[in-house]
Amino acid sequence: MAFKKITVAGAGVLGSQIAYQIALSGFQVTVYNHHIDTATRRIKALKEDYQRDMKLTDAQFQAGLDNIVKVTTDLKEAVADADYVIEALPESLDLKEKFYQELSKVAPAKTVFASNSSSFIPSQLVKYVDRPTKFLHMHFANKIWKFNVAEIMGTDQTDPKVYQEVVDFARAIKMVPIEVHKEQHGYVLNAVLMPLIGAALQLWANGVSDPETIDKDWMISTNSPMGPFMILDMVGLRTPLQMEENLAQSTDQPIHQRIADKLKTMVDADHVGQESGQGFYQDPHPAFEDPEFLKK
Ligand code: NAD
């Protein structure tokens, strides 16, 4: 394994999960975050999830924590001997630009850099690094212990050997590597999922059909365990609302404003999905749990 010492930059929603999953897999992890307390708290808070979903004992969870050897606000210290840095800082181009410029100055020549960015492609960030052959994206999904894919995407400058090292590392931390061979916004999953979700929202906002019927048709016809509105409830409605508002502004298609208006009514009423107990379906007993759901 080419990488032994790993640094995770940013320990928010995703960075905390990435750091812990790597540590649990036996690697030495250093965490760089501008607040030590919040980083530490977030990582420790993963205990409930890992115990529920992965059946870890207290001792097993602690063994993972013990591999997080340092949490620091000092970037130079954080990467002093790092083989691999995974960046999970907020999705701001300015912030990432500053980070990669600073990182390039302080990281040893051997260090490979990866971004977990969801919306940028590597060519947008590679401009800020001093080592384009050692830069690529490694994109994880929220709840990485359960949804364990790592989408790996480089630029045409990424060294194929480095790419392969990252693929091997993904397997070593129990991810299924998804090799993305060309730059693509949304990688693979979102490039497939977003048009599906968008089409379902359009059918709903145009009054063609209702969410339950759309889900049923999709699920029966494709033998899929979830329909688009069940997925929306799972991920939460704030991000789709934001995306439709952006599309309403950037395109002249009135359908996006219609979808945004309908989603906004739900979000304003705190009907944001599973997180609040109400979205397109209502907890604790959403309609799709009825064994007859797909039969009527
Ligand atoms: P977040 O806001 O939860 O976490 C960001 C972390 O970075 C926080 O801990 C914050 O304290 C820290 N931070 C902010 N500015 C900093 C600075 N200048 N120096 C050091 N630390 C700083 O964000 P997130 O949701 O974890 O997203 C992080 C990245 O992961 C983004 O690029 C996002 O696109 C990507 N991503 C997020 C998800 C998701 O579901 N949240 C899924 C896949 C990928």
Residues whose N, C-alpha, C, O or C-beta is under 5 A from the ligand:
A	BS01	NAD	G10 A11 G12 V13 L14 G15 Y32 N33 H34 H35 A88 L89 P90 E91 N116 S117 S118 S119 F140 A141 N142
